[in-house]
Amino acid sequence: MADPSSYRPRPGEIPDSPGVYKFRDEHRRVIYVGKAKSLRQRLANYFQDLAGLHPRTRTMVTTAASVEWTVVSTEVEALQLEYSWIKEYDPRFNVKYRDDKSYPYLAVTMNEEFPRVQVMRGHKKKGVRYFGPYGHAWAIRDTVDLLLRVFPVRTCSAGVFKNATRTGRPCLLGYIGKCSAPCVGRVSEEEHRELAEEFCDFMAGRTGTYIRRLETRMTDAAEEMEYERAARLRDDIEALRKAMEKSAVVLADATDADLIALAEDELEAAVQIFHVRGGRVRGQRGWVTDKVEDVTTAALVEHALQQLYGEETGDSVPKEVLVPALPDPVEPVQQWLTDRRGANVSLRIPQRGDKKSLMETVARNAQQSLILHKTKRASDLTTRSRALEEISEALDLDSAPLRIECYDISHLQGDDVVASMVVFEDGLSRKSEYRRFQIKGFEGQDDVRSMHEVITRRFRRYLAEKEKTGEWADGDELRDLKDDEGRPKRFAYPPQLVVVDGGQPQVAAAKRALDELGIDDIAVCGLAKRLEEVWLPDEDDPVVLPRSSEGLYLLQRVRDEAHRFAITYQRAKRAKRFRASPLDDVPGLGETRKQALIKHFGSVKKLRSATIDQICEVPGIGRKTAETIAVALAQAAPAAPAVNTATGEIMDDMEDGTPETTAGAPGEPVPAGAPDERRGQET
């Protein structure tokens, strides 16, 4: 690991001008490329105290062994040079979007003597017109089949074309009128190229003019009583309209635009692009990337624009590009797009109307793409096995942790403190074994004490059930243990690994709770959310798993699921606390002042016993309002506590061990042990 100070440039050596810089490792390989408006200010950020750097940036600067830069005259030149170097060097620490699948394009080879229409994948070639991308190759073939009767352009391969030229006989498409047969001289090279250009114009969205031209020719043919030609033109118009109907109209003003949306979490980001031409969606594509570097949404958008338009020119760059966040600064990127198009390009965030609605649709597609990517990654058996093995090696466990339990604490400024326990077995969640806890032993924002209490309560129950049933067996025999009513015991199965959401303090609290109970065969670790570092008990330094590690990805999924389950429960409790409150009947008292009253006094019961002068101490509450509140509370009867219809327990005093289930119809709760498909779903 290199010390950044060993290769830090001398003071005054770095110019204060726009440029592009490269970090190289000890083998002279480029590991990161970046651009800056001021090279001096940007590079200075990398050579500060390592503790103040983002962990991914810290990894990069300690991997590097040297830094060099190239000065340019404008930020637009810097943007272009950065893109070129990223393509050339493929640096490991730069954001690299990868297609979530290989998209087919409709291509017209205008660089050939007789242009050919075909389906193409992979890298784009110079001199070829591309349309799309399309979701499926069959969608391209259906469109081409409809258009060939109007634009009979060559579609055959080079071998078939040469054979037809040699024999003087066209292929089947030439006989049925879906090819103009330039191979046998039915049309000249110029006439065939004109057909190909008309085909490209139609696919580019200039459809209205061409259809109106055909309608005029059809009317003229009918007036001249050339009914057969008029009928052919009528059929051509119908074929073109059918081809147009395959693309839904999304923007009524016939806009040409690309819409880019993002869905991201701490580790990955998914990008979706809709290509709209003539108001219709002409193509769609998506990318997924690992967040190798510390990058904002605006920076992700800039990287996506570079990859999308880095090799495009002319009409391939639309007049308008709609994005969820603007690069900072936006002017160089917009000028770069304008230069590539050769005309003005608008780069903006849609604020209202159809474009904003369509952007929301693209964003939903991006979110689904990210979920699908994570689901595929999580459902792969080989990947899960590798993740468990990596966790076992990193934490120095005797075996892979087949059962992992994760705990998280959630509260609102110390109120309604709750905890969650989620269970993953073999790398997959088991929602039927999720549990949630209420923390009532103390008040305030003390996550460490809360974690100690939750771990103590969970494993005290485990020891109690272990004592009743004797020593545990291993393997599948554990799953056969039932309580007196035939339901699985709530805390019957011990995990191999306990994960807590937090750093050293939370890990120490969990370990101390296990030690106090005499449990020494369960491993404990913590995952700090901000830095994604794994903490172990009695260790001063964290375990840093590689960014590409499947083990880190699994631990993050477990931690995020525990956080989701905890905050969902906490929000439900908070909503119940404010639901049907006597304060609802006080005229002119809004939600903000209601919450201020509850926060000040702690409960409606304490508020009811307060004097008018004490109520006036709450910010925003005057004496007249305080008198109105006191009268309303005096007239209102105390609300009866909510009761769980399944168990008869008072909900506010719920015991730990409540699984995550979805209730049935009102009055028909799902029994804890019933074989119901809804068990384990989100509440």
C-alpha positions in Angstrom: 0.0 0.0 0.0 1.5 3.3 -1.1 1.7 6.4 0.9 0.1 9.3 -1.2 2.7 11.7 0.3 5.4 9.8 -1.5 4.2 10.9 -4.9 2.5 14.1 -4.1 3.5 16.9 -6.5 5.5 19.8 -5.0 3.7 23.0 -4.1 3.1 25.2 -7.1 3.9 22.4 -9.5 0.3 21.7 -10.4 -1.2 24.4 -12.8 -4.4 26.2 -11.8 -6.1 25.5 -15.2 -8.6 23.0 -16.7 -7.2 19.6 -17.5 -7.3 15.9 -17.2 -5.3 13.8 -14.7 -4.3 10.1 -14.5 -3.4 8.1 -11.4 -1.0 5.2 -12.2 -0.1 2.2 -10.0 3.4 0.9 -9.4 3.3 -1.1 -12.7 2.4 2.1 -14.6 -1.1 1.0 -15.3 -3.7 3.8 -15.3 -6.2 3.1 -12.5 -8.2 6.4 -12.5 -8.9 9.2 -14.9 -10.6 12.5 -13.9 -11.1 16.0 -15.2 -11.1 19.3 -13.4 -11.8 23.0 -13.9 -8.8 23.6 -11.7 -6.2 20.8 -11.6 -4.6 22.4 -8.5 -7.7 22.5 -6.4 -9.0 19.0 -7.5 -5.7 17.2 -7.0 -5.2 18.8 -3.6 -8.4 17.0 -2.4 -6.7 13.6 -3.0 -3.7 14.4 -0.8 -5.4 15.4 2.4 -5.5 13.3 5.5 -6.5 9.7 4.6 -9.0 9.6 7.5 -11.0 12.4 5.8 -11.3 10.6 2.4 -14.1 8.4 1.3 -13.1 4.8 1.6 -13.2 4.2 -2.1 -11.1 7.3 -2.8 -8.7 6.2 0.0 -8.3 2.8 -1.6 -7.5 4.5 -5.0 -4.9 6.9 -3.7 -3.1 4.2 -1.7 -3.1 1.9 -4.7 -1.6 4.6 -7.0 2.1 5.3 -7.2 2.1 8.4 -9.3 -0.1 11.1 -10.8 0.2 13.0 -14.0 -1.9 15.6 -15.8 -2.5 17.2 -19.2 -3.6 20.9 -19.4 -6.3 21.8 -21.9 -7.8 25.2 -22.8 -11.5 24.6 -22.0 -13.7 22.3 -19.9 -15.3 21.0 -23.0 -11.8 19.7 -24.2 -11.3 18.2 -20.8 -14.6 16.3 -21.0 -13.7 14.9 -24.4 -10.1 14.0 -23.4 -11.4 12.3 -20.2 -13.8 10.2 -22.3 -11.0 9.2 -24.7 -8.6 8.1 -21.9 -11.3 6.1 -20.1 -12.0 4.3 -23.4 -8.3 3.7 -24.0 -7.1 2.7 -20.5 -10.3 1.2 -18.9 -9.3 2.4 -15.4 -10.4 0.1 -12.6 -11.5 2.9 -10.3 -13.7 4.7 -12.8 -17.4 4.2 -13.1 -18.0 1.7 -15.9 -21.5 1.1 -17.1 -22.1 -2.4 -18.4 -25.2 -3.3 -20.5 -27.6 -5.5 -18.7 -28.0 -7.3 -22.0 -26.8 -7.1 -25.6 -29.3 -4.9 -27.4 -30.1 -5.3 -31.1 -30.1 -2.4 -33.5 -31.7 -1.9 -36.9 -28.7 -0.9 -39.0 -28.5 0.4 -42.6 -25.0 0.0 -44.1 -24.7 3.3 -45.9 -20.9 2.7 -46.2 -21.5 -0.1 -48.8 -22.1 0.3 -52.6 -25.6 -1.1 -52.2 -26.8 -0.4 -48.6 -28.2 -3.3 -46.7 -30.8 -3.3 -43.9 -30.0 -5.8 -41.1 -30.0 -6.5 -37.4 -26.7 -5.6 -35.7 -25.3 -6.0 -32.1 -22.1 -5.0 -30.5 -19.9 -2.0 -31.3 -21.1 0.5 -33.8 -19.3 0.9 -37.1 -18.4 4.0 -39.0 -20.7 4.9 -41.9 -23.6 2.7 -40.7 -27.0 4.3 -39.6 -28.4 2.8 -36.5 -31.9 2.9 -35.1 -33.0 1.6 -31.7 -31.9 -0.2 -29.6 -34.9 -2.6 -29.5 -35.9 -4.9 -26.8 -36.0 -8.0 -29.1 -34.7 -8.8 -32.5 -38.1 -10.1 -33.7 -39.4 -6.5 -33.2 -36.9 -5.3 -35.7 -37.7 -8.0 -38.2 -41.5 -7.3 -37.9 -40.9 -3.6 -38.6 -38.6 -4.3 -41.5 -41.0 -6.8 -43.1 -43.7 -4.1 -43.1 -41.5 -1.5 -44.5 -39.9 -3.5 -47.3 -43.0 -3.3 -49.5 -42.6 0.5 -49.4 -38.8 0.7 -49.3 -37.6 -2.5 -51.1 -34.0 -2.1 -49.8 -31.5 -5.0 -50.0 -31.4 -7.3 -46.9 -29.4 -10.2 -48.1 -25.8 -11.1 -47.0 -22.7 -10.4 -49.1 -22.5 -14.0 -50.2 -26.1 -14.2 -51.4 -25.7 -10.9 -53.2 -22.6 -12.1 -55.1 -24.2 -15.4 -56.0 -27.3 -13.6 -57.4 -25.1 -11.2 -59.4 -23.1 -14.2 -60.8 -26.2 -16.2 -61.8 -28.4 -13.3 -62.9 -31.3 -14.5 -60.7 -32.5 -12.6 -57.7 -33.5 -14.2 -54.4 -37.1 -14.9 -53.3 -37.6 -11.3 -51.9 -36.8 -10.0 -55.4 -39.5 -12.1 -56.9 -42.2 -11.1 -54.4 -41.4 -7.4 -54.6 -39.7 -6.9 -51.2 -36.4 -6.2 -52.7 -35.6 -3.9 -55.6 -33.0 -6.5 -56.8 -30.0 -4.3 -57.4 -28.0 -7.5 -57.8 -29.5 -8.1 -61.2 -29.6 -4.5 -62.3 -33.4 -3.8 -61.8 -32.4 -0.5 -60.2 -29.2 1.5 -60.4 -26.8 2.2 -57.5 -28.2 5.8 -57.2 -31.8 4.6 -57.2 -31.1 2.0 -54.6 -29.2 4.4 -52.4 -32.2 6.9 -52.6 -34.5 4.1 -51.4 -32.1 3.5 -48.4 -32.0 7.2 -47.6 -35.8 7.3 -47.6 -35.9 4.3 -45.4 -33.6 6.0 -42.9 -35.6 9.2 -43.0 -38.8 7.3 -42.2 -37.1 5.4 -39.3 -35.6 8.7 -38.0 -39.1 10.0 -37.4 -39.8 12.0 -40.5 -43.0 10.0 -41.2 -45.7 12.5 -41.7 -44.2 14.1 -44.8 -43.7 10.8 -46.6 -47.2 9.5 -45.8 -48.7 12.7 -47.1 -46.7 12.4 -50.3 -48.0 8.8 -50.8 -51.6 10.0 -50.1 -51.2 12.6 -52.8 -49.8 10.1 -55.3 -52.7 7.7 -54.4 -55.3 10.4 -55.0 -53.7 11.4 -58.3 -53.6 7.8 -59.5 -57.3 7.3 -58.6 -58.2 10.5 -60.5 -56.3 9.2 -63.5 -58.2 5.9 -63.1 -55.0 4.0 -62.5 -56.7 2.0 -59.8 -54.2 -0.8 -59.4 -51.4 1.7 -58.7 -53.7 3.6 -56.3 -54.5 0.3 -54.5 -50.7 -0.5 -54.2 -50.1 3.0 -52.7 -53.1 2.5 -50.3 -51.5 -0.8 -49.1 -48.1 1.0 -48.8 -49.7 3.7 -46.6 -51.4 1.0 -44.4 -48.1 -0.8 -44.0 -46.3 2.3 -42.9 -49.1 3.2 -40.4 -48.9 -0.4 -39.0 -45.1 0.0 -38.5 -45.7 3.4 -36.8 -48.3 1.9 -34.5 -45.7 -0.5 -33.1 -44.2 2.5 -31.3 -46.6 4.1 -28.8 -47.1 7.8 -28.9 -45.7 9.3 -25.6 -45.2 12.9 -26.4 -47.9 14.7 -28.4 -45.7 17.4 -29.8 -43.5 15.0 -31.9 -40.5 15.7 -29.7 -37.1 14.2 -30.4 -35.5 13.5 -27.0 -33.6 11.0 -24.9 -34.8 10.5 -21.3 -32.2 9.2 -18.8 -33.2 8.0 -15.3 -31.2 6.5 -12.5 -31.9 4.1 -9.6 -29.1 3.6 -7.1 -28.0 2.5 -3.7 -24.7 2.7 -1.8 -23.0 0.1 -4.0 -24.7 0.0 -7.4 -26.6 2.1 -9.9 -28.9 1.3 -12.8 -29.5 3.6 -15.7 -32.4 3.4 -18.2 -32.7 5.4 -21.4 -35.8 5.9 -23.6 -35.1 7.1 -27.1 -38.1 9.2 -28.3 -38.3 10.2 -31.9 -41.3 12.0 -33.4 -43.0 11.7 -30.1 -42.7 7.8 -30.1 -40.5 5.5 -28.1 -38.1 4.2 -30.8 -35.7 2.3 -28.5 -34.8 1.5 -24.9 -31.6 0.4 -23.2 -30.2 0.0 -19.7 -26.9 -0.2 -17.9 -25.8 -1.3 -14.4 -22.6 -0.2 -12.7 -20.8 -0.8 -9.5 -20.0 2.4 -7.6 -16.2 1.9 -7.6 -15.6 5.6 -6.9 -17.3 8.1 -4.6 -19.8 9.5 -7.1 -23.0 11.6 -6.9 -26.1 11.3 -9.0 -25.0 14.3 -11.1 -21.7 12.6 -11.8 -23.4 9.3 -12.7 -25.5 11.3 -15.2 -22.3 12.8 -16.7 -20.7 9.4 -17.1 -23.9 8.1 -18.7 -23.9 11.0 -21.2 -20.3 10.3 -22.1 -20.9 6.6 -22.7 -24.1 7.3 -24.6 -22.9 10.0 -26.9 -19.1 9.6 -26.9 -19.0 8.1 -30.4 -22.2 9.7 -31.8 -22.5 12.6 -34.1 -25.2 14.4 -36.1 -28.8 13.4 -35.6 -27.8 10.5 -33.4 -27.6 13.1 -30.6 -31.1 14.4 -30.1 -32.2 18.0 -29.7 -33.2 17.4 -26.1 -31.8 15.3 -23.3 -33.8 15.0 -20.1 -32.0 13.9 -17.0 -32.8 13.5 -13.3 -29.9 15.7 -12.2 -27.7 18.2 -14.0 -23.9 17.7 -14.1 -21.9 20.3 -12.2 -21.0 22.5 -14.1 -23.6 21.9 -16.8 -22.3 24.3 -19.4 -19.3 22.2 -20.6 -21.4 19.1 -20.9 -24.1 20.9 -22.8 -21.5 22.5 -25.1 -19.9 19.1 -25.7 -23.3 17.6 -26.8 -23.9 20.6 -29.0 -20.5 20.1 -30.7 -21.3 16.4 -31.3 -24.7 17.2 -32.8 -23.6 20.2 -34.8 -26.6 22.1 -33.5 -28.0 23.3 -30.2 -28.8 20.6 -27.6 -31.0 21.3 -24.5 -29.9 19.4 -21.4 -32.4 19.9 -18.6 -34.6 18.3 -15.8 -38.3 18.0 -16.8 -40.5 19.9 -14.3 -44.1 19.4 -15.4 -46.4 17.9 -18.0 -46.0 14.8 -20.3 -42.2 14.9 -20.2 -42.1 14.7 -16.4 -44.6 11.9 -16.4 -42.6 10.0 -19.0 -39.4 10.5 -16.9 -41.2 8.9 -13.9 -41.9 5.9 -16.1 -38.3 5.7 -17.1 -37.3 6.0 -13.4 -39.6 3.1 -12.6 -37.9 1.0 -15.3 -34.5 1.9 -13.8 -35.7 0.8 -10.3 -37.0 -2.5 -11.7 -33.8 -3.0 -13.5 -31.8 -2.6 -10.3 -34.1 -4.9 -8.4 -33.9 -7.5 -11.2 -30.1 -7.3 -11.2 -29.9 -7.8 -7.4 -32.5 -10.6 -7.5 -30.5 -12.5 -10.2 -27.3 -11.9 -8.2 -28.9 -13.1 -5.0 -30.7 -16.1 -6.4 -27.6 -17.6 -8.0 -26.5 -20.6 -5.9 -22.9 -20.4 -6.9 -22.8 -16.7 -6.1 -24.4 -17.2 -2.7 -22.0 -20.0 -1.9 -19.0 -17.8 -2.8 -20.5 -15.0 -0.6 -20.7 -17.2 2.4 -17.2 -18.5 1.9 -15.8 -15.0 1.6 -17.6 -14.0 4.8 -16.2 -17.1 6.5 -12.6 -16.3 5.4 -12.8 -12.6 6.2 -14.1 -13.2 9.7 -12.0 -16.3 10.3 -15.0 -18.5 11.0 -14.7 -22.3 11.3 -17.4 -22.8 8.7 -19.7 -20.9 6.4 -22.4 -19.0 8.3 -25.5 -20.8 6.9 -27.8 -18.9 9.3 -27.2 -15.2 9.7 -29.2 -12.9 12.0 -29.0 -9.1 11.7 -30.2 -6.6 14.3 -31.0 -2.9 13.8 -32.3 -0.2 16.2 -34.8 2.5 15.0 -36.3 5.5 16.8 -37.4 9.1 16.2 -35.2 11.3 18.4 -35.3 8.8 21.2 -39.1 8.1 21.0 -40.7 4.9 20.0 -37.5 2.9 20.2 -37.8 -0.5 18.4 -35.5 -3.1 17.1 -35.6 -5.7 14.3 -34.2 -9.1 13.8 -34.0 -10.5 10.3 -32.8 -14.0 9.3 -31.0 -15.2 6.2 -30.4 -18.9 5.7 -28.1 -20.1 2.8 -27.9 -16.5 1.6 -31.7 -16.1 1.3 -34.1 -14.2 3.6 -36.6 -16.2 5.8 -39.3 -13.7 6.5 -41.4 -16.1 8.5 -38.6 -16.0 11.2 -38.2 -12.2 11.3 -38.8 -10.8 14.8 -39.3 -7.3 16.1 -38.8 -5.8 19.6 -40.0 -2.9 21.7 -37.4 -1.2 23.8 -39.0 0.2 27.0 -36.3 0.0 29.6 -35.0 3.5 29.1 -35.6 6.6 27.0 -33.3 8.6 24.7 -31.0 8.0 21.7 -28.8 5.2 23.1 -28.4 2.6 20.3 -25.6 0.8 22.3 -27.8 0.1 25.3 -30.7 -0.8 23.0 -28.6 -3.3 21.1 -27.4 -4.9 24.3 -31.0 -5.3 25.5 -32.2 -6.8 22.2 -29.3 -9.3 22.0 -29.9 -10.2 25.7 -33.6 -10.8 25.2 -33.2 -12.8 22.1 -30.6 -15.2 23.4 -32.1 -15.5 26.9 -35.1 -16.9 25.2 -32.8 -19.2 23.2 -31.2 -20.5 26.4 -34.6 -21.0 28.1 -35.9 -23.1 25.2 -32.6 -25.0 25.0 -32.9 -25.8 28.7 -36.5 -27.1 28.3 -35.6 -29.4 25.3 -32.1 -30.4 26.3 -29.0 -30.2 24.1 -29.7 -29.3 20.5 -29.2 -31.6 17.6 -27.7 -30.2 14.4 -29.0 -29.8 10.9 -32.6 -30.5 9.9 -33.5 -31.8 13.3 -33.5 -28.2 14.5 -36.3 -27.4 12.1 -38.5 -30.1 13.6 -38.7 -28.5 17.0 -42.3 -27.3 17.7 -44.0 -25.8 20.7 -47.1 -27.2 22.3 -49.4 -25.8 19.6 -47.4 -27.2 16.8 -45.8 -23.9 15.8 -42.0 -23.5 15.4 -40.4 -22.1 18.5 -39.8 -18.4 18.2 -36.1 -18.4 19.1 -35.3 -22.1 18.7 -32.5 -21.9 16.1 -29.1 -20.3 17.0 -27.3 -18.5 14.2 -23.7 -19.0 13.2 -23.2 -15.2 12.8 -24.8 -12.2 14.4 -24.6 -9.0 12.4 -25.4 -5.6 13.9 -26.0 -2.4 12.1 -23.3 -0.2 13.4 -19.6 0.1 14.3 -17.4 -0.7 17.2 -19.8 0.4 20.0 -22.7 -1.7 18.8 -20.5 -4.7 18.2 -19.0 -4.4 21.7 -22.5 -4.2 23.2 -23.7 -7.3 21.3 -20.6 -9.3 22.3 -20.9 -8.2 25.9 -24.5 -9.5 26.0 -23.5 -12.9 24.6 -20.6 -13.1 27.1 -23.0 -12.3 30.0 -25.2 -15.2 28.9 -22.2 -17.5 28.6 -22.6 -18.0 24.8 -19.2 -18.2 23.1 -19.9 -20.2 19.9 -21.7 -17.5 17.9 -19.6 -15.0 15.9 -20.4 -11.3 16.0 -19.7 -8.5 13.5 -21.0 -5.1 12.6 -21.4 -3.3 9.3 -21.0 0.5 9.5 -23.3 2.0 6.9 -21.3 5.1 6.0 -18.0 3.4 5.2 -19.2 -0.2 4.5 -16.6 -1.5 7.0 -16.9 -4.8 8.9 -16.1 -4.5 12.6 -15.1 -7.4 14.9 -15.1 -7.4 18.7 -11.9 -6.3 20.4 -10.4 -5.2 17.1 -9.1 -1.6 16.6 -9.2 -1.7 12.9 -12.1 -2.9 10.6 -12.0 -5.7 8.1 -12.3 -4.1 4.6 -13.8 -6.5 2.1 -13.0 -5.8 -1.6 -15.5 -3.7 -3.4 -16.3 -6.5 -5.8 -16.7 -9.0 -2.9 -19.9 -11.1 -3.0 -19.5 -11.4 0.8 -19.8 -7.6 1.2 -22.8 -7.6 -1.1 -24.6 -10.2 1.0 -23.8 -8.4 4.3 -25.1 -5.2 2.9 -28.4 -6.9 1.8 -28.8 -8.4 5.3 -28.1 -5.0 6.9 -30.4 -3.1 4.6 -33.2 -5.6 5.2 -32.9 -5.2 8.9 -33.0 -1.5 8.6 -36.1 -1.7 6.4 -37.9 -4.0 8.8 -37.0 -1.8 11.8 -38.0 1.5 10.3 -41.3 0.1 9.0 -42.2 -1.1 12.5 -41.1 2.2 14.0 -43.2 4.3 11.6 -46.2 2.1 12.2 -45.9 2.7 15.9 -45.5 6.4 15.4 -48.5 6.6 13.2 -50.6 4.6 15.8 -49.5 7.0 18.5 -50.9 10.0 16.6 -54.0 8.1 15.3 -57.4 9.0 16.9 -55.8 11.4 19.3 -58.0 13.7 21.4 -56.0 16.5 19.9 -57.6 15.9 16.6 -60.8 17.5 17.9 -59.0 20.8 18.9 -60.0 23.4 16.3 -57.1 25.1 14.5 -54.5 22.7 15.9 -52.4 21.3 13.0 -50.1 18.3 12.8 -46.9 20.3 13.5 -48.2 21.7 16.8 -49.7 18.3 17.8 -46.3 16.7 17.4 -44.7 19.5 19.3 -47.1 18.9 22.2 -46.5 15.2 22.3 -42.8 15.6 22.0 -42.8 18.2 24.9 -45.0 16.1 27.3 -44.2 12.6 26.1 -47.8 11.4 25.9 -51.4 12.6 25.8 -51.8 11.4 29.4 -49.2 13.7 30.7 -50.5 16.5 28.5 -54.0 16.0 30.0 -52.6 16.5 33.6 -50.6 19.7 32.6 -51.7 23.2 33.6 -52.5 25.9 31.1 -49.2 27.7 32.0 -47.3 24.5 31.3 -49.0 24.0 27.9 -48.1 27.6 27.0 -44.4 26.7 27.4 -44.7 24.7 24.1 -43.4 26.8 21.2 -46.3 28.0 19.0 -49.0 27.5 21.7 -50.6 30.7 23.0 -52.8 31.0 26.1 -56.1 30.9 24.2 -55.0 27.8 22.3 -53.8 26.2 25.6 -57.2 26.9 27.2 -58.9 25.3 24.2 -56.6 22.2 24.4 -57.2 21.8 28.2 -61.0 21.9 27.7 -60.9 19.4 24.8 -58.8 17.0 26.8 -60.9 17.3 29.9 -64.0 16.4 27.9 -62.4 13.5 26.0 -62.4 10.1 27.6 -59.1 8.2 27.6 -58.8 5.9 24.5 -58.9 2.2 25.1 -55.6 0.4 24.2 -55.5 -1.5 20.9 -55.8 -5.3 21.2 -54.2 -8.0 19.0 -57.2 -10.1 17.9 -55.0 -13.1 17.4 -53.4 -13.3 20.8 -55.5 -11.0 23.0 -52.4 -9.0 23.9 -52.3 -5.2 24.2 -50.4 -4.0 21.2 -48.4 -1.3 23.1 -47.1 -4.1 25.4 -46.3 -6.5 22.6 -43.7 -9.1 23.5 -40.6 -9.6 21.3 -40.8 -12.4 18.8 -43.5 -11.0 16.4 -42.9 -12.5 13.0 -43.3 -10.4 9.8 -46.7 -11.5 8.5 -49.6 -10.1 6.6 -53.0 -10.5 8.4 -55.9 -12.0 6.6 -59.3 -10.4 6.3 -60.7 -8.4 9.2 -61.5 -10.8 12.1 -59.5 -13.6 10.4 -55.9 -13.3 11.7 -53.3 -15.7 10.2 -52.2 -18.1 13.0 -48.5 -18.1 13.6 -48.1 -21.8 12.6 -50.6 -21.9 9.8 -49.4 -22.9 6.4 -50.4 -19.6 4.7 -48.7 -18.2 1.6 -48.9 -14.7 3.0 -46.6 -15.5 6.0 -43.4 -13.7 5.8 -44.6 -10.9 3.5 -44.2 -7.3 4.4 -46.7 -5.8 6.7 
